[in-house]
Amino acid sequence: MDGAKYSGDGAVPQPLAWVTCCVGPSALARAWAYAVTLVGLGVIVSLPLAVVARTGLAVVLLVATLRTACREGCRPGGPVRVSLTIAGEVLVEEPGRPPVSGSLHRASVVFTRLVIIRYQPAGSRVTRAVVVVPDAVEPNAFRRLRVLLRAR
């Protein structure tokens, strides 16, 4: 097994040198977006601003939430395929778009229930992010992704 340790039923015989996962729709991400929106609306209502200003802020927040909820919760066009290597190479494939390759940014974050993959596309000065929650990928792929990012 090339020195890699695997356990559990259905263990994938792939080395930890790379991980590929398909990030699909997520009910958890959609719920978080709505919860943050409710908190934001509560803050906007309590601000000492004119009604027109509060209404404008509320509309901007609602539009941003709907866009995020549709993107993260519905994944129009299908799942996003993300491939990472232990060397820090990233390949992101979205349906209807050309694949984007780049390097893993040091600002990537790994938690138990959330992974934020920040990467810098080749030839670009800005970074992009892919948010991965457990219900959007296979459990084994999510575990391997977390292990690989922590190993870096």
Backbone torsions as a table, in degrees:
resi	resn	phi	psi	omega
1	MET	NA	18.3	175.0
2	ASP	60.3	31.6	175.9
3	GLY	78.7	0.0	179.9
4	ALA	-88.4	144.5	-179.9
5	LYS	-105.2	128.3	178.6
6	TYR	-132.5	151.0	177.1
7	SER	-145.9	164.1	177.5
8	GLY	92.7	164.4	179.2
9	ASP	-71.2	143.7	177.1
10	GLY	67.8	27.5	179.6
11	ALA	-62.3	138.2	-177.5
12	VAL	-84.3	123.6	-178.6
13	PRO	-80.6	56.7	177.4
14	GLN	-115.2	143.7	176.5
15	PRO	-68.7	156.8	179.7
16	LEU	-73.3	2.0	-178.0
17	ALA	-66.1	-19.5	178.5
18	TRP	-153.4	153.9	179.0
19	VAL	-137.9	135.9	173.6
20	THR	-125.1	130.6	176.4
21	CYS	-140.4	148.5	176.8
22	CYS	-102.5	116.9	-178.5
23	VAL	-93.1	111.9	-177.6
24	GLY	-103.2	-160.8	179.1
25	PRO	-63.7	149.9	-178.0
26	SER	-136.6	117.9	175.3
27	ALA	-70.7	-31.9	179.3
28	LEU	-65.5	-44.3	178.8
29	ALA	-64.8	-39.8	178.7
30	ARG	-64.0	-42.3	179.3
31	ALA	-64.0	-41.1	177.4
32	TRP	-62.5	-40.8	179.4
33	ALA	-61.6	-42.9	179.0
34	TYR	-67.8	-38.0	179.2
35	ALA	-65.2	-43.5	178.3
36	VAL	-64.1	-36.6	177.8
37	THR	-64.1	-43.6	178.5
38	LEU	-61.6	-41.3	176.7
39	VAL	-64.1	-44.3	178.7
40	GLY	-61.6	-41.3	177.7
41	LEU	-64.8	-37.2	176.5
42	GLY	-62.8	-40.2	178.1
43	VAL	-67.0	-42.6	-179.2
44	ILE	-62.6	-41.2	-179.8
45	VAL	-63.8	-34.4	-177.3
46	SER	-83.4	-6.1	-179.9
47	LEU	-71.0	143.3	178.5
48	PRO	-83.6	63.3	180.0
49	LEU	-119.1	167.5	176.1
50	ALA	-65.8	157.5	-178.2
51	VAL	-60.3	-37.9	-179.4
52	VAL	-64.5	-43.0	179.7
53	ALA	-65.6	-43.8	178.3
54	ARG	-64.0	-39.1	178.1
55	THR	-64.6	-43.0	178.5
56	GLY	-61.3	-45.1	177.6
57	LEU	-62.5	-40.5	179.8
58	ALA	-64.6	-40.3	179.3
59	VAL	-65.5	-44.0	178.7
60	VAL	-61.0	-44.0	179.4
61	LEU	-63.9	-42.7	-180.0
62	LEU	-65.6	-41.4	178.8
63	VAL	-64.1	-44.4	179.0
64	ALA	-62.5	-39.4	179.2
65	THR	-66.2	-43.8	179.5
66	LEU	-62.6	-40.8	177.5
67	ARG	-63.4	-44.5	179.8
68	THR	-66.1	-44.5	-179.3
69	ALA	-63.3	-39.4	178.3
70	CYS	-68.8	-40.0	-178.6
71	ARG	-69.9	-47.1	-175.7
72	GLU	-84.0	-32.9	-175.8
73	GLY	-91.9	-22.3	-176.8
74	CYS	-111.9	-29.7	-177.0
75	ARG	48.1	67.5	179.1
76	PRO	-59.6	133.7	179.7
77	GLY	93.5	-9.2	178.1
78	GLY	113.1	-178.7	-176.0
79	PRO	-75.1	157.0	174.4
80	VAL	-93.4	131.5	179.4
81	ARG	-101.7	124.1	-178.4
82	VAL	-120.1	128.3	176.4
83	SER	-121.9	131.3	179.3
84	LEU	-128.5	147.7	173.9
85	THR	-116.2	160.0	178.8
86	ILE	-64.3	-23.0	178.4
87	ALA	-77.1	-7.4	177.5
88	GLY	96.6	14.6	177.2
89	GLU	-86.9	139.2	-178.0
90	VAL	-127.4	139.4	173.5
91	LEU	-131.4	120.0	-179.6
92	VAL	-115.4	124.0	179.9
93	GLU	-118.8	116.7	176.2
94	GLU	-110.4	142.5	179.2
95	PRO	-60.0	134.2	177.9
96	GLY	81.3	3.7	179.7
97	ARG	-130.9	152.9	176.2
98	PRO	-69.1	149.3	178.1
99	PRO	-61.3	143.3	179.5
100	VAL	-114.0	121.0	176.3
101	SER	-107.2	153.3	-179.4
102	GLY	-173.0	-161.9	-179.2
103	SER	-119.5	147.0	-179.9
104	LEU	-68.6	131.9	-179.7
105	HIS	-89.4	149.4	-177.6
106	ARG	-70.1	-10.6	180.0
107	ALA	-85.7	8.2	175.5
108	SER	-63.9	144.8	-173.9
109	VAL	-123.4	138.0	179.0
110	VAL	-126.7	118.8	172.7
111	PHE	-122.0	175.5	179.7
112	THR	-64.5	-40.6	-175.4
113	ARG	-114.0	11.9	-177.4
114	LEU	-156.5	137.2	173.8
115	VAL	-131.4	128.5	175.1
116	ILE	-115.5	112.0	-179.9
117	ILE	-94.3	110.2	175.8
118	ARG	-100.1	130.8	-179.9
119	TYR	-140.2	156.5	178.7
120	GLN	-112.8	111.9	179.7
121	PRO	-60.2	148.1	179.2
122	ALA	-58.8	131.0	178.7
123	GLY	79.7	10.1	-178.9
124	SER	-118.4	152.8	178.4
125	ARG	-100.2	-10.5	-179.2
126	VAL	-102.0	157.3	177.5
127	THR	-102.9	157.3	175.5
128	ARG	-124.0	165.8	-178.8
129	ALA	-134.9	147.9	171.1
130	VAL	-123.8	121.8	179.6
131	VAL	-94.1	127.7	-178.7
132	VAL	-123.5	121.6	174.9
133	VAL	-113.9	156.9	-171.7
134	PRO	-58.9	-32.7	-177.0
135	ASP	-82.6	2.3	-179.4
136	ALA	-99.7	-10.7	-179.0
137	VAL	-135.6	169.4	175.1
138	GLU	-66.1	143.9	-178.6
139	PRO	-57.7	-40.4	-179.9
140	ASN	-66.9	-40.0	178.4
141	ALA	-66.0	-38.6	178.8
142	PHE	-65.1	-41.9	178.0
143	ARG	-63.6	-45.6	-179.3
144	ARG	-65.1	-37.3	177.7
145	LEU	-62.4	-46.2	178.9
146	ARG	-62.3	-42.7	179.6
147	VAL	-63.6	-45.0	-178.9
148	LEU	-62.6	-44.7	-179.1
149	LEU	-67.6	-35.4	177.3
150	ARG	-71.0	-30.9	179.6
151	ALA	-69.1	-23.3	179.4
152	ARG	-76.8	NA	NA
